[in-house]
Amino acid sequence: RLIAVRERLTVQCSLRDFAALFDATVEFVATTEKLCGPLKMQQLRSGLLSQAKGFVEALHTGNCGKLNTLLDHERWSQIEVPMEIQQMVNTCVRPGGASTWRAALAAVAVAA
């Protein structure tokens, strides 16, 4: 019940704090399972995984928001690109280009 009560607070933790809480709880569950058996700790493990999922979703949502804000305020300008770099980009965006892209990159590395 304690983990369920802390759910809102847990989602707001920093990554470092959440990792420490998660590791400590997993260690507690593992030790307790040795003493009591895995069936006794199933509810705690399930609650922990549920909170981990909520934390990761909240972290992802927050990071997406920050990224969107950064991208909205970015200023792009056109520049000249060396032909070999443009050829690699063209290869990447062409269908089936991933394998040939590696070859193009290797060819440029050898030429340099």
N, C-alpha and C positions, 0 to 999 in steps of 0.2 A: 504494500500500500504506500510505503514511503516513496518509492520510485514513481508511482502513479501521481502522487501529490506534487512531486517536484517537476512534472513533465513540462509545464510552461517555463519554468526557470532553466531546465536543462536545454531546451531548444535555444535559449538566448546565451548560452555559455560560449566562451571562445573555443576554438578548436583544441587548444592545449588543455584547457580545463575539462572539456568533454572527454578527451582522450584519457586524461588521468582518472576521471570518474568511471569511465567505461572499463579501463584496465583494472581498477580496484574492485569494481563490481564483478567482473569476470573472474578475477582471482578468488574473491569471496565465494562465488557460485561453485567454482571448481573445487575448492577446499571443502565446502559444505556437502557437495555431491559425494565426495570420498567418504564422508562420515554418515550421511543419511541415504545415499542413493540418488540417482538422477531424477526419479519421479517426483521427489519432494521439492526440487528446485525448478521444475518445469515452468511454473507460473512466473517466477522471478526472471528466468532466462527469457521468456516470451516478452515480459514487460521491458526488459533491457533492450531487446532487439527492436521492439516497437519504438522506443525512445531514440535509438540510434537512427532508425529510418526517419523519424521526424526531424532529428537534428540535421541529418544530411540533406533532407529536402529543404529545410529552412536555410541552411548554408548555401545550397545551390541557388535558391530563389534570390537570396541577398546578393550573391556574386553575379548572377545574371543582371540584376538591377544596376549594380555598379558598372558592369561592362557596358550595358546599354547607355548609361549616362556618359561614360567615356567615349563611346563610339559616336554619340550624338554631338559631342563637342570637338571631335577630331577635325582637323583641317587637312585636306589632301591637296597636293599639287603635282602636276605632271612633270616628270623628269625624263631625260634621255637614259635609256638602258642599253648596255652593251648587247650586241647581237646574240652572242652565245647564251646570255641569260634569258633573252626573249625567246630563243629557240627552246630552252628548257621549259619555260612557262608554257609555250605552245604545245609542247609534248605532254605536259601534265594535264592540260585541259582537253586534250584529244581523247576519244574513247580508246580504252586499252592503253592509256599513256603511262600508267604507273610503272610497268616493267621497263618500258623504253626510257622513262624518265631517269631511272637509276643508271642505265647505260649512258645516257647523255651526261649525267652528273659525273660519272666515272671518266668519260672522255674529256670533259673540261678539266677535271683534276689532273689527268695525265698530261694535258696540254700545258698546264700551269707549271 
